[in-house]
């Protein structure tokens, strides 16, 4: 397990703010005084695109029969096999 991946990313900051952090001896990524990220070039923040998922309706004709007897029979047979150790 990578502990670094559990830390949320720092919010995007401007180049000017990053330079202020650097001059003040703060972490140039998040502004903390507790640690300091070395002089590094960071890629500009770009939000990840999220794929939108839409629900699809399944027509009633594709959902099986109204009579569940076929399913019941399968479960009955499976239960018998389970009890018999098969």
LUMDOVEX-391253 format. One line per 3 residues: number of its first residue (from 1); their letters; for each residue x, y, z of C-alpha. Coordinates in steps of 0.1 Angstrom, whole numbers. Layout:
NUM = A = X,Y,Z | ...
This chain:
1 = XXX = 0,0,0 | 14,33,-10 | 8,59,18
4 = XXX = 15,88,-5 | -15,79,-27 | -37,83,4
7 = XXX = -29,120,7 | -53,142,-13 | -36,164,-39
10 = XXX = -29,200,-31 | -53,225,-46 | -40,244,-76
13 = XXX = -21,275,-69 | -8,303,-91 | 28,306,-101
16 = XXX = 30,338,-80 | 17,321,-49 | 41,292,-55
19 = XXX = 70,317,-56 | 58,334,-24 | 58,300,-7
22 = XXX = 93,294,-20 | 106,328,-7 | 90,321,27
25 = XXX = 106,287,30 | 72,269,28 | 63,238,8
28 = XXX = 59,251,-27 | 30,228,-33 | 7,233,-3
31 = XXX = 23,262,17 | 29,241,48 | 58,250,72
34 = XXX = 60,214,83 | 78,202,52 | 92,215,20
37 = XXX = 90,202,-16 | 123,209,-33 | 125,233,-63
40 = XXX = 105,214,-88 | 85,223,-118 | 49,213,-115
43 = XXX = 25,207,-143 | -4,231,-142 | -35,217,-125
46 = XXX = -58,201,-149 | -90,185,-135 | -95,149,-146
49 = XXX = -123,145,-169 | -150,122,-155 | -170,100,-178
52 = XXX = -206,104,-173 | -225,73,-170 | -262,71,-178
55 = XXX = -286,44,-167 | -301,24,-194 | -336,10,-192
58 = XXX = -340,-27,-200 | -372,-34,-218 | -395,-56,-198
61 = XXX = -394,-81,-226 | -356,-86,-220 | -360,-91,-182
64 = XXX = -371,-127,-182 | -405,-143,-177 | -431,-132,-151
67 = XXX = -431,-168,-139 | -401,-174,-116 | -406,-212,-116
70 = XXX = -375,-217,-137 | -354,-198,-113 | -370,-216,-83
73 = XXX = -362,-250,-98 | -326,-241,-103 | -323,-229,-67
76 = XXX = -340,-260,-54 | -316,-282,-73 | -286,-262,-61
79 = XXX = -298,-263,-25 | -303,-301,-28 | -268,-305,-42
82 = XXX = -254,-283,-14 | -271,-304,13 | -258,-336,-3
85 = XX = -223,-323,-4 | -221,-320,-42
